[in-house]
Amino acid sequence: MAGLAALPELLNALHNKATQLRINSVRATSEAGSGHPSSCASAADIVAALFFSVMRYDPQNPKALNSDRFILSKGHAAPLLYAAWAEAGLFPTSDLLKLRTLTSDLEGHPTPRLPFVDMATGSLGQGLSVGVGIALNAKFVDKLDHRTYVLMGDGESVEGSVWEAAEVGRQHGLDNLCAIVDINRLGQSDPTMLQHDMDAYRSRWAGFGWHAIVVNGHDLSALLKAFDEAARTKGRPTVLLAQTYKGKGISFIEDKADWHGKPLKKGDEMQKAIDELTKQLSPNGAAVQIHTPSAPSAAPVTIGTIPPPPYKIGDSVATREAFGAALEALGSVNPLIVALDADVKNSTYTDKFGKKFPNRFFENFIAEQNMVGAAAGLAACGKIPFAATFACFLSRAYDFIRMAAISGSNIKLVGTHVGVTVLYPSDGNSTYRLLEAAAQHKGMVYVRAGRPKTPVIYGQDERFHIGGSKIIRESTSDVLTIVAAGVTLFEALKAHDQLKAAGIAVRVIDLYSIAPIDRTTLVESGRATQHRILTVEDHYAHGGLGDAVLSAVSTEGIAVHKLAVREIPHSGKPEELVDHYGIGVRSIVEATKQIIK
């Protein structure tokens, strides 16, 4: 990092880099016919200071273990990010003219298809949470001395998720995290709420416990001093509140409204901007030097095998409790496993993991969006994060989940007290084994774990794989296949016994993997039971198990009948609720008799 009194030659060189970043952003967006050149221009000085003086990184190996990390939360300024990496020498600047084309990974918003992108951004308000996760990993798990920088926009600062991340970052004392807010005053359709009220920004961030520095975002000397101050601040994260102007350096769009997301037209308009910027280049700029960090070698990771689940057939175990036991067992044999909580660890049973592995357990308090975003940040560092809360609360983080999926993030989401599904185990042993499978699976996994204690029906040696199912009851005279999962599986088994006593043979399938689904078993069973399937789920009728089964067998001439929750449930005892809302044994028996008439 440059010293406090930067040489004029360095400042001139950084000024030239910033100007070149603006020129290349204009060219790329004009060639593409879309993009956000004005948003790139406001942050060009910030990015130039970071990439060509402040940050330590290897341009040819962006994800080197000890390299500083950069998250562009204002993802619409992607052309600026691409221009910086091109100037750093990662790829030719001519590639910038392929922006937003089908054959180029330089997309409209950055994604991890590119080696220098940790997380897809563009859905605003998410980058700081990802940065929190990366900083947590460096400070507590891998114990690396690299820093994490997150460039945000002032418009996204209205998002509640930003302040969730601010709270959690301060709580964990992430002095290796530096946020930069590009306060260019103008949003997409109107000026931002605070515009250039820098004192208001300072008081808000300071109120959240951050070291807040107000700086002229176009003064390179001031920026270098601010970044140096941030690096020397201990015990809490730092935010640089950079006052900037949208369209900086281009007179006819600078600080002008209604230029958001509008490229300059190829021809005279684009050339006018480039001519103006070219005149701003200094002849006295020295060559910049990128600071490459030391390269510690990654310690070898040894991953063992967890012991068999401790539950015996006939035991009564809540699947959430089995999840907690399996997570603790996984943590003992795999140092890459980390866990995140949202103030419900004593209900999700992640507290066991937290007590045993305190440096791999991160409390987010009631901040589910940040929990998912931080999990994605940890996954970007090679960890396997399990983020657990009540399932309905995960709905608050749907957009974070969506962006993590776009990023191919290897996060595992566990929802108790149920809501939506991917894996839905029914007993303690299936939960234990499926959590092991989830940890080994590369990619996002959601495990639905319930609160009620359920009988253990599988032996300790039973194996489960993602995309599978189990036929629990069958005979050669079955006239219907009942497909259930989780708590409704036990209702289906009771219904099977009642129907058998009445002389009606039915097949029962435990569809523990909702996505991917075991189409082969479903089709074979449907054909073998007179082309009839009845699904039973503790979920609404749309978008759950029934729809998944219907989609899987839709081309096979198999009739699918669905029992599901069809109204907002009332409070009551579990056994009362499954009966009242039509997913209990009585409803299954009645539906079966009606279907086979």
Sequence and secondary structure as in RCSB ss.txt:
>XXXX:A:sequence
MAGLAALPELLNALHNKATQLRINSVRATSEAGSGHPSSCASAADIVAALFFSVMRYDPQNPKALNSDRFILSKG
HAAPLLYAAWAEAGLFPTSDLLKLRTLTSDLEGHPTPRLPFVDMATGSLGQGLSVGVGIALNAKFVDKLDHRTYV
LMGDGESVEGSVWEAAEVGRQHGLDNLCAIVDINRLGQSDPTMLQHDMDAYRSRWAGFGWHAIVVNGHDLSALLK
AFDEAARTKGRPTVLLAQTYKGKGISFIEDKADWHGKPLKKGDEMQKAIDELTKQLSPNGAAVQIHTPSAPSAAP
VTIGTIPPPPYKIGDSVATREAFGAALEALGSVNPLIVALDADVKNSTYTDKFGKKFPNRFFENFIAEQNMVGAA
AGLAACGKIPFAATFACFLSRAYDFIRMAAISGSNIKLVGTHVGVTVLYPSDGNSTYRLLEAAAQHKGMVYVRAG
RPKTPVIYGQDERFHIGGSKIIRESTSDVLTIVAAGVTLFEALKAHDQLKAAGIAVRVIDLYSIAPIDRTTLVES
GRATQHRILTVEDHYAHGGLGDAVLSAVSTEGIAVHKLAVREIPHSGKPEELVDHYGIGVRSIVEATKQIIK
>XXXX:A:secstr
   SS  HHHHHHHHHHHHHHHHHHHHHHHHHT S HHHHHHHHHHHHHIIIII B  TT TT TTS EEEESSG
GGHHHHHHHHHHTTSS GGGGGGTT TT S  SS  TTSTT SS   STT HHHHHHHHHHIIIIIS     EEE
EEESGGGGSHHHHHHHHHHHHTT TTEEEEEEE SB SSSB SSTT HHHHHHHHHHTT EEEEEETT HHHHHH
HHHHHHH  SS EEEEEE  TTTT TTTTT TT TT    TTHHHHHHHHHHHHT  TT      B         
         S  TT EEEHHHHHHHHHHHHHHH TTEEEEESS HHHHTTHHHHHH GGGEEE  S HHHHHHHH
HHHHHTT EEEEEEEHHHHGGGHHHHHHHHHTT   EEEEES  S SB   SHHHHHHHHHHHHHSSS EEEEE 
SSEEE  S TT    TT  EEEE  TT   EEEE THHHHHHHHHHHHHHHTT   EEEE  B SS  HHHHHHH
HHHTTTEEEEEEEEESSSSHHHHHHHHHTTTT EEEEEEE S   S  HHHHHHHTT SHHHHHHHHHHHT 
